[in-house]
Amino acid sequence: MLMNRRRFVKNSLAAAIAASLPVNDGLAALLGPSAKVTADIDAVTGDGAEVTLGRAAIQELADSLRGDLLLPGHAAYEDARHVINASINKYPALIVQPRGVADIRSAVNFARESRLLTAVKCGGHSHSGKSTCNGGLMIDLSKHHRNVLVDPQRKIAQVSGGSLLGDMDHETMSFGLVTTAGTVSHTGVGGLTLGGGFGRLARRFGLSMDNVLGYEIVTPDGEFRRASADEDPDLYWGLRGGGGNFGVVTNFEFRLHEMNREVIGGTIGFPLQEARQVLNFYADYALEAPDELGLELVMFGSSPENSLIMLPLCYCGPHKQVEPILKKVRSAGTVIMDNVGPMDYVALQRSGDLSDPRAIGSYTKSGFLSKLSPSFIDAAVTSFEAREGRNTVFAIQHAGGAISRVAPNETAFPHRGINFIPLLIIDWPIDSNAREHVAWLKETWNRFEPELEGFYTNDLIDETQEQVDRNYLGNYGRLVALKNKYDPTNLFRLNANVRPTA
Ligand code: FAD
């Protein structure tokens, strides 16, 4: 970062504190805490150059919004600038919290005209903090742009671009309808769906993005567009796996499926000493399991005595067919925990939520595999044992099924042959030294790397641009052509970036 961050924060704070009285107290109470701006603000462009934003231009932006413009010094700014990973601590020059499409267009136009570094935040779950930035503009959809409207007759849901997965599950399930969502309910629909969207139902209904029938998007030129199979099919193709590269998605139209609200869910646990046996079982059974079964694997523990290997599951098929499946899963080892039974799907979707995500820093790596080889299993077990369970989770998410029944070039997401998504996650109390943890995880992940067939762009952390390019496989060229068409100046670069060549 070219600009001295301390100077930037000092200047912006001075500007904001001098000016943070609302334009009009009564109006501000109705419209939110947008500031009366009394000073210029230092910021950075997408290329990292310093730029000064004129007071009048910022005021014009603030006045054009139905939502809020937040500057350093506002209490709301402090809350909005954070993302889930507490080790990310960045200070945007300004934050727009839009109320509707018009505000999003104003923010995008302002960003483009000032060539600002631009971040888009939905659920804020990007581990690497791609949804915030130092010195740029953050468009924070999570505050006012959250809404889900279900049409039960047509079995579709209109989901605003800042909605969380829990919003969507809650609304759709009240009509006995559902679509694939990830496993933590406070994850954003925006980021998760644009990059893929794995979850408990993905083997039956496909990735979240496979269920998107249409997108509404504000592209970098400030235009509002619709992309579907019939309208701009090329952009529709790119939005299914191309991440936030093409603009701000204001609305997702999801196809919904009928499903019993009561599923069979829970976890079967085994002693960690049996980790190899359980992993070997999982390597085979995950490949032959019915699509209605999402079977994860988790090695977890706070110490060697308190560690175990678990198979969390969700079965969404007919209950009368589940017993032989459970019998098979229990045969993986010596069962020491078993809480599997009928449960509410929405409650299951919330069961992994974090009570205080901001208390911890974390670092994670993930990858894609079509099979679990003996050498991969060995690396997983020995790495986890060496760490003695301290703040470490080794997990595998289950892919295959409907995910694999889409051709690699049918959407921009090319990794259709995968059955396993291994993840290594480490976290630490936020006030402790992160360096040791991150170094351990990176070194350990090097052991897995040679076997991986790609990685999940949604879990991007510090991959090089070359790795990102390669990861789009045969779809990369078509994505570059789309980027050249819609975002030739790379306004939206804080993502698994497709660099324009135009
Ligand atoms: P944000 O950080 O808000 O956004 C990430 C990026 O998405 C932004 O930088 C931007 O480029 C883009 N973006 C977001 N919204 C929009 C929009 N409306 N328009 C344009 N661009 C947008 N993934 C799975 O597939 N399945 C899981 O079960 C799963 N579980 C997870 C659990 C946790 C606790 C965490 C931290 C992550 C998990 N992930 C999972 C990974 C997840 O898919 C990514 O972190 C994803 O980016 C989260 O989306 P978000 O909107 O919350 O993130």
Boltz pocket constraint, residues with backbone or C-beta under 6 A from the ligand:
constraints:
  - pocket:
      binder: B
      contacts: [[A, 83], [A, 84], [A, 120], [A, 121], [A, 122], [A, 123], [A, 124], [A, 125], [A, 126], [A, 127], [A, 130], [A, 131], [A, 141], [A, 161], [A, 162], [A, 181], [A, 182], [A, 183], [A, 184], [A, 186], [A, 187], [A, 188], [A, 189], [A, 190], [A, 191], [A, 192], [A, 193], [A, 194], [A, 195], [A, 196], [A, 197], [A, 198], [A, 199], [A, 243], [A, 244], [A, 245], [A, 247], [A, 248], [A, 249], [A, 250], [A, 458], [A, 459], [A, 494], [A, 495]]
      max_distance: 6.0
